[in-house]
């Protein structure tokens, strides 16, 4: 299993939101690239970067900060937030992003995702964020009536690299990941699943490791590694002892 640190950018700063609410932010650094470099130095092979302003405003808003990260970090970068068009997908991949995470448009425009998967094999991730099992879109500001598992099933056999699954009620709350919902999703599809939301301690990492056999290949952690309740190096070391049959 791979442990993936999150670098969320808002107004050019590295922040964390509680349950995705933009007025409940904590600023951890004015230099997102320095934070990304820190996690690389502590063992990160992939870094999850989110343009929070882009998610709320429906298009890239922190491109200078993202480019700085790409110039200073050798680890792979995946980017999400406000990715709504084929042009934006191409732009990010052209500047050196390893994978692009598509959220809202995965719900609204499956054709865009499927075309991107054909054009860029293995480089497209579908982000599914859910409240009580229902898909949320538009920077988590609107909850749909579609079940997360039903959205995921649309992308079977399309070449999606992974499903990033976030339980919004757990995100930024450090209450532990939603193991049951994550397991149910992973068992329902053949696409690798990356868990997100609620990770607080090394015990949460150990608990998620038990889901590897179900197809959970990674975990994204944010607030816990910034606040210090989770030691990132330790998490990487423990996760690295388990060899997954699925690659990501």
N, C-alpha and C positions, 0 to 999 in steps of 0.2 A: 504494500500500500504506500502511496506517495502522500506526504503531508505538504500542503500548499499554503503558503502565507498570503494573506490578502493585503493589498495596498489600495485603499479606497481614496479617491481624490475628489475634493470639493473646494472650489475656488483656489486651486493650485496647492492645497495643503493636504496632508495625509490625515484622514479623520476616520472615525467609526460612528455609525448611526445605531440607535436603539430601535429595533423592529422596523428599520428602513425609513423612519420618520425624519425628514430633513431638518426639522427644528429641534431634534434631540441628538446633537452631534457632540463629539469630544475630539478636539484637535490633538494629535499625537506628535506631529512634526510639520514644520513649514517646508521640509525638503523630502518629498516622496521618494526621490531617487536614492537618497541616503538610507531611507528605511528599506528600500528594495535591496540595496547593496548589503545592508546588515543581514537580512535573511539569507541572501546568497552566501555570505561568509559563514553563516551558521548551518549551511547544508541544503538550502533550497535548490531544487533542480527546475522547478516551475513556479512562477509567481503570478498570482491572480490579481490583475489590476482592473479597478472599476472606475469609470468616469461617472461619478454620481450626478454631476450637473448635466451630463449627456443623457443619463437615464430620465431625469425629470424634464429636460428641454428637448428631447427627441433628436439629438444629434451631437457629435463630438464637441466638447467644450474645453477639454484640458489637454489638447494635443501637445503644446510645448512641454508640459510636465511628463507626458508619456514618452516623447522623443528623448528627453533627458534620461529617463530610466533606461531606454533602449541603448543609449550611448555609453552608459556607465555599468551596465549589468550584463554578464555573459549567460546567465541562466535564461531558460525559455520564459517568454512572457505570453500570457493569454489576457485578452482585453475584453471587457464587457461594458455596457452602458450606452444607450442611445444609438445602437447599431441597427439601422432601419433600411438601408439600401445596399444594393450590389456594389455601388461606387465606394461606400464607406468600408465595406468588407475588403475590397481590393486595396484600398488606400492603406489600411492597417497592415495587411499581409505584405504589401510592397515595402513598407518602412521597417520590416523586420519582426513583426509580431508573429509568434508561433501559431497561436490559435485565437479564433474570434468566437466570442460567446454571444449567441443571439437569443434574446428573451421574448420581448413583446411580439416581435414579428414572427417568432416560432408559433405563436398562437394565432396571429392575424393573417399571416402569409406563408403557409407551409411551402408554397412553390418557390419562394425566395431561398429558403433553407435548403431544399432539395437541389436546386440549381447550384447553389454555392458548394454543396457537398460534391457534386459532379465536377465542378471547376477546380476545387481545392480539396482533394481527398485527404481525410485525416486531420483537417485543420479547422473544422467547424464543430463547435460545441453548442448544444441546446441548453439554455438556462431555464429551468422550471422552478418558479418560486410559488409557494403555496400557503394559503391560510386554511386550516382545517381540511386539507386535502384538495382545495380548489385553487386553480391557477390564478395568480395575481399578475397584473401587467402595469405598464405606464409608471415604472419606478415604484411599483408596489402600491400605487394610489388607487387602483381599481381591481376588485376581485370578480372574476368571471364565474360562470356556472359550469365550467369544464373541469373534470377531475384531472389531477396531475398525471395519473397513470394513463388516461385516455389520450392526453396530448403526447406523452412519451411514445405510445404505440404507433402514432402516425409516422414516426421516424425510424421504425424498424427497417433494416435492409436498405437504408439510404446512404450509409457511409458516415453517419455522425460519429465523431470521435468519442464523445461521452455526453451524458446528461448530468449537468450540475443541478442538484436538487437541494433547495433551501426551504427550511421550515421558517417562515417569517416570524412567527411568534417566539421562536427560540433565538433569532438572529440578534447578536449583540447583547444578549441577556445572560449568557454564561450559565444556563440552566441545564446543560447537557443536551446532546443531539436527540432528535426524534428517531430513535432506533427502529421502532416498529414501522413507521411510515416509510423510512428509507429502505428497510428490508422488503416490505411489500412491493415497493416500486422496482427494486432491483430484481426480485423474483419474477416480476411480470414482463420483463423485457430482456432482450439479449444484449442491449447496448450497455457498456460499462457505466457505472454510476459514481459520481463524486458527491459526497455528503457535505452539507454546509449548514451552519446555524446552530448555536448553542454550545459549541465545544468550550470547555472551561478548564479541565485538568487532564493530567496524563491518563487517568482512569477512563475518560471519555474516548481517548485514542485507543486504549486497549479494548474497550467495548466495541468500537467500530471495526477493529481488526477481526472480530468474530463474524463480521458480515462479508468478509472477502470471498468466502465460498459462494455467496449469493450474487456476486458481481460488483460489489462496492470496491473500487480500485483506488480511491483517494478521498482525502478530507481537506476542506478549506478551513483555515482558522484565522481569525482576525483579532477581536478584542482581547482574547485570552493571552495572546503572545505580546500584546502591547501593554496590558495591565500587569503581566507577570505571573498570572495564575497557571500558565502553561509554559514550560521551558521548551522552546522550539528545538534546540539541539537534541534534547532527550526524546522528544516526540519523533524526530527524524530517525534517531538511532533505534528506537523500539519498532517503529513501522518497517524499517529497513531489514529487520531480522526475518520478516515474513515475506516469502517470495510468492508473488501473485502469478497466476496462470494467464492473466490478462494484462496487456500492456496499455499504457496511457501516455 
